[in-house]
């Protein structure tokens, strides 16, 4: 198991910029898609709940894209992790607004 992990880590290390750029661009693409494909519940909700349903998933994807770009640029790990945790918070807020 450790040999496999070391192998993937070396591949990621060698192609860090490419992997980060592809992941970031993919996340931005999904963010744009989710701006167009809005769940039906957004029309039924009001206020903050409607905004979370309408924009929460896209916000999550934009934050994931930022984390990927920061990782590719070798930004401090603390920055990357902070942005990634923020994406998780945005996604949880989206899920709660959608399903509660």
N, C-alpha and C positions, 0 to 999 in steps of 0.2 A: 504494500500500500504506500509506503513512504517513497519508493522508487517512482511510482506513478505520479504522486504529488510533486516530486522534485522535477519530473519530466515536464509536467504542465507548467510549473512555475518558471522553468527555464524558457519554455516557448513564449509565455506571456512576457517575460523579461526582455527577450530578444525582439518581440514585436509589440511592445507596449504602446507606442504611438498609434499604430494601425488598429490594434484591438480597441483602444480607448476611443479613437475617432469613429470606428464602425459602431461601437456600442452607443456612443453619444448621438450619432446621426440617426441610428435606429430608434432611440428613445425619443428624439425630437419628432420623427415621423409618426410614432405612436401618439405622441402628445397632440399633434395636429389632427390625427384621425379621431381622437377622443373629443376634440372640440367640435367636430362635425357630427359624430355619432353620440348624441346625448341620450342618456337613459330616459324613458318615458316619465319616470318619477320626478324629473326636474320640473316638468310642467305642472305637476300636482303640488309640489312643495313651494314654500315661500321663504323669503329672507335668506338667512345664513345657510339654512339647509339646502335651499335651491342652488345657491352659489357653490356649496361644497359638492353637490351632485353634478352640477354643470362643469365646474372647473377643477375639482379636487384631483381627479385622475390625471388630467393634463399637467397640473402643477407637480404631481409626483413624478411624472415622466421627464419634465423639464429639469427637476432637481437631480434625477438619476443621470440625465445627460451631462449636467454640470459636474457631477461627481466623476463620471467617466472621463470628461475632458481634463479635469484637475488631476486625476490619476495618470492620464497619459502624459501630462506636462510635468509629472513628478512633484506636484505640490505637496506640502507637508501632509503627512498621513492624518493629522488632526482635522485639517480642512476637509479632506475627502470623506472621512468618517462623519463629520458634522453635517455635511450636505446629504450624505446617504441616509443618516438617521432622520433628517428633516423630511426626506422623501417618504420614509416609512410613516412618519406622523401624518403627512398629507394623505397617504393612501388609507390609513386607518380612519381618518376623519371622513374621507369619501365613503368608505364602506359603512361606517356607522350612520351617516346621513342617508345612504341609499337603502339600507336594510332595516333601520329602526323607525 
